[in-house]
Amino acid sequence: MNYAQLEHAIRAACEVSKDTELLIFGSQAILGSYPNAPEGLRASTEIDMQAKNLPERTENIAGALGEDSQFHATHGFWVDGVLIEVAKLPAGWENRTIPVSHPVGTRGNTGHCLEAHDLAASKLAANRQKDREFVTILLAEGLVDADVLLERIATLPVDEEVRASRAHWVRLTIEDLGI
């Protein structure tokens, strides 16, 4: 996925949901912070988003733009309309989103992308192999600061054992990377 596709997804999802703002929180939210993110971070062909002001219309996004839709077949990527509550997010994430808006590219609509550290913490909360690989690239490329990431992990809405485990993983990973 690339930045132009992100803008296209914002246009299409806003049209389908009749909302002018979206919350973007899957891996491709990285394009908000880093429009030219390394290829390893842009490998997904799926973008997760919710209609911000009209969350009840989020399911319309999945129906019209989701996997195996005509949109997916035509454009080679798809939009998963899901409520942001499915993600475990650090405290205060709402105040750190990165707006993506352009008069032409998004038709003036705005996609509020998770900030890179919040995205990384959320990925580690999920703790799938692909999420750990994603965060490893973020750390290796210097796109997130380990200390800030550790601060965000400390505010995840998960139990203390999970937070400690994820913080330990970050410390081991930065040691392995020689950071």
N, C-alpha and C positions, 0 to 999 in steps of 0.2 A: 504494500500500500504506500501511497505517497501523499504529499500535502494537497495536491489538486484533487485526489480522490476523497480526502477528508472533507474538503470544501464541498465536493459534489454530494457526499453523504449528508452533510449538514443541510444543503439545499433541499434534497429529496425528503429527508426525515421531517423537516419543518413543513414542507408542503403536505405530506401525508398526515402529520399530527395536528396541523393548523396552529402550531405553536411557533414562536419566533426565537425560542431559546431551547437549548438542549444541554444535558449533562453527559459528558463523554468520559468513560471511566475504564474501558478495556485497554489492552496494551497499545492500541493505536492512538490513545490519548497523548502518547509521547510526542506526537507530531505538533501538538500545541506548544510544548516547550522547545522542541528541536525539529523544525520543519524539514531539515535534511539529516534526520537521524540515521545512524548506521543501518545498513541493510538487515542485519540480524535482528534489529528491533522492529523492522517494518514487514516481517515475514508473514504475519497474519493477514488473511483475506476477510476478516470479520471485524466490525467495529461495534462496540457496545455503547448504547446511548438510551437516554430517557428524555421524554418531553419534560422540560423543567417546570413550566407553569401549568401544564395540562397532563399530569402523569397518567391520568386515566386513558389518555389517547396513545400511550406508549405501545400498547399491543397492536395498534394500527401500523406502526413502523415495522414490527416483525412480520406482520401479514403481507405488507406490500413490498418490503425491501429485504426480507429475510433469506435464509439459506434456501436454495432451489427455486427462488422466485424468478420472474422474468428479469427483474433488476439485476440479480446475481448472474444470470446467464448472459445478459447484455454487457455488464461492466466488469465481471471477473472478481468482484468482491461483494459482500453483503453486509447488511445492517441488522444487528440483533437488538430489537427494542426490548429492553429489560429494565426493571426498576432498580435504582441504584442501591436499594436496601440489600440486594444480594451480595454486595461487596462489603468487606470489612475495611473501613477507612479511618485514618488517624484523626484525632480531634482537631477541629478547625480547618479541615480540608476545604470547606465551602468558601473560606476567605482567601484561598490561595490558587483558585482555578485560573487557568490561562485562557483568555477569550480568543476565539478564532472567528473573525468577522471581516467581511469585505463586501463593498457595494456590488461587485459583480460575482466574485467567487462563491459567496454564500447568499447572495441576493439580500445582503443587509441583515440576515439572520445571524445568530451567535451560538457557537458551540463552546461550552465551558469545559475545557479539558483539565483533567486532574494534573496538578503540578508533578514534576518528575519524582520528587522524593515521596510524595503521597502515593503516587502510582506504584513505586517500588515497594513501599511498606504494604500496600494492599496486595501486591503480587506475593509477597512473602507470607502474608496471612493465609492466602490460599495454599501456598507451599507445594504446588505441583512442580514436576521436573522442568517443564517449559517456563514456569514462573521464575524458578531459581536461575535458569540459564539467562533469562531476560535481565534479571537484576545483576547477574555477573557481568554482562555486557555493559550495563549502565555504570557499574563501578570501574571496570577495566578501561572504559573510554573516558572516565572522569566526568560523566554527565550527572552523576549524583555524588554528593559528599558523604562519606561514611558516617561522620559524626551527626550530620543532620538526619540521615536515614535512621540512625540509632535513636535519636530523639523522637522521630515520628513513630517508630516501632513501639516505643514506650507508651504511646497514647492510643494504640490500637484497642478496639473493644473486644478483646479476647482475654482468656485467663492468663495469669502471670506466668505460668509454666510455658505457654505458647510464646509469649513475648520474650522470655528468657532464651528459649530455644532459637527463635529467629535472630535475636541479637547475637547469640553465640555463632550462628551460621555466618552472619555478616563479618564478625571479627575473624573467623577462620578464612573466609573468602578473601578479605583484604590482605591477610597474611600470605595466603597462597599466591595472590596477584602481585605481592611485593609493594603494596601501596602504603 
